């Protein structure tokens, strides 16, 4: 399927059609070669099905494919991610990334929750094209930023130029960190006195 589809709305439509026919997940998958996990992910907007898959589901639910996809190419006005909705992939380099706005296409910001493990904390240096904000939800981490090491505890945050090479690692056993990255396409001016934009004199660190 076209990945520009609004998968959240597609999933809601499939679920609504199933509920309207008073069918359980088990009853639907028993008439197809799909699994309950596959259908559950589809209904929760967590996967993009093939056209053949939608045709099979539509046949079981006795409706046309247009019922599912008509008008879904339009961009959503908002994306809601409930607790537990975002799938947590297997950790890579010690960090599992929980994406919190995957359904918003063409987004400038990349919000996610990082699940950092100390035993295999990421040692791969990251380097972005814009700016980044980190807020420690729980645990302790250290950010190696260029040649500087910045310790951060729960409740601490840091905003920085992501083009500088940096590494995130857990200081304790594990930590969770809210991460919001923004590409360099658009930069907001810093607010100066009387609300006017001011140009930073330098890129030194500051504390709030």
C-alpha positions, 0 to 999 in steps of 0.5 A: 500500500501507499505509505502516504496513507493515514494508517491510524484512520485505516485501522479504525475503519477496519476495526469499525467494519469488524465490530459492525459485523460482530466478529472477533479478531479470531473469527476474522483471521480464521477465514484468512491466512493472517494472524491475530497479531497482524490484524491487531497491528492493522487495526492499531495503525501499526503496519501498512498492509498490501492491497491483496491483504486489504482485499482479503479483509474486505471480503471477510467483512463483506465491504469494498476496499474503498470503504477502508482507503477512500480519502485516507491520502489526506494528511491527518490534523493530529496524531495521538499516541496512547500509552502502549500504542507505540511498538517497542523494537528490539534494542539496537546498540543498547537503545530501543527507540519508541517513535511517538509520531510515526503516522505524521508524514513529512514531519519536521520534528522526530519525537521519540522515547529512548530506552537506554540500557547500561550493559550495551549502551550505544557507543555509535556516535550520532550526528544530525542535521539540525537541533535536538532536545533531550529530557530524562524521564527516569534514570541517569544518563551521560551525553558525550557532546563533542569533547565534553561529557554532560551528566543528566539525571531524571528531570534534567534536560538539554537542548543542543546543536545536533550537528556536533557529534554526540553519544547517549549512554546510561549511567545506571542500569537503564534510563528513559529519555524523551528525545525530540530532533528537528532538522535544519530546514527551519530555525526559530529565532531566539527571543530577546528582550521585549519579545524581539529576536536576538542573535546568539553571541556564541554557542556556550552552554547554559543552565536553566 
